Amino acid sequence: MFSEGLAAGASVGANYRSACRARSSPDFISKMGIVEEEADESICWMELLVEGGLIRKDDVSDLLNEANRILAMTVSSIRTARGKKQQ
């Protein structure tokens, strides 16, 4: 269970790096969509670990806040890229 969460967390960075090397706006949007999914999955795993009593919320609250900020920035970037594509 923990390894899935770790993989999702590592995937956020790897896919963001890939998005930074996108060849086109649609490619960037697609890759950032993967970043969004992986960030959301990381948040989900952290919440499940807390709800399952495997870790204390206090131990991951800073990490959860950071993950939520990354998710919000990712969604904002996707929206901005979509807006530029339509112009």
C-alpha positions in Angstrom: 0.0 0.0 0.0 2.8 2.4 0.9 4.7 1.6 -2.2 1.8 2.7 -4.4 1.7 6.1 -2.7 5.4 6.5 -3.1 5.3 5.6 -6.8 2.5 8.1 -7.3 4.5 10.8 -5.5 7.6 10.2 -7.6 5.5 10.1 -10.8 4.4 13.7 -10.1 7.9 15.0 -10.5 8.8 12.7 -13.4 5.7 13.7 -15.4 6.1 17.4 -14.7 9.7 17.1 -16.0 8.3 15.5 -19.1 5.6 18.2 -19.5 8.4 20.8 -19.4 9.8 19.2 -22.5 6.5 19.0 -24.3 6.6 19.4 -28.1 3.3 21.3 -28.4 0.6 22.9 -26.4 -1.7 19.8 -26.7 1.2 17.6 -25.6 1.9 19.9 -22.6 -1.8 19.8 -21.6 -1.9 16.0 -21.9 1.3 15.6 -19.8 0.1 18.0 -17.2 -3.1 16.1 -17.0 -1.0 13.1 -15.9 0.7 15.3 -13.3 -2.8 16.3 -12.0 -3.9 12.6 -11.8 -0.7 11.5 -10.0 -0.8 14.4 -7.5 -4.4 13.7 -6.7 -3.5 10.0 -6.3 -0.7 10.9 -3.9 -3.1 13.0 -1.8 -5.6 10.1 -1.8 -2.9 7.6 -0.5 -1.9 10.0 2.3 -5.5 10.4 3.3 -6.0 6.7 3.2 -3.0 6.1 5.4 -4.4 8.6 8.0 -7.9 7.2 7.9 -6.5 3.7 8.3 -4.6 4.7 11.4 -1.3 3.9 9.9 0.1 7.4 10.3 -1.0 10.4 12.2 -2.4 13.4 10.4 0.0 15.7 12.2 2.9 13.7 10.7 1.7 14.4 7.1 -0.2 17.7 7.4 2.6 19.8 5.9 3.1 17.2 3.1 -0.7 17.2 2.4 -0.8 21.0 2.2 2.2 21.0 -0.2 0.6 18.3 -2.3 -2.7 20.3 -2.5 -0.8 23.4 -3.5 1.0 21.5 -6.3 -2.3 20.1 -7.4 -3.8 23.6 -7.5 -0.9 25.0 -9.5 -1.1 22.1 -11.9 -4.8 22.7 -12.5 -4.2 26.4 -13.0 -1.4 25.7 -15.5 -3.7 23.4 -17.5 -6.4 26.0 -17.6 -4.0 28.7 -18.7 -2.6 26.4 -21.4 -6.1 25.5 -22.6 -7.0 29.2 -22.7 -3.9 30.1 -24.8 -4.7 27.2 -27.2 -8.2 28.6 -27.9 -6.9 32.1 -28.7 
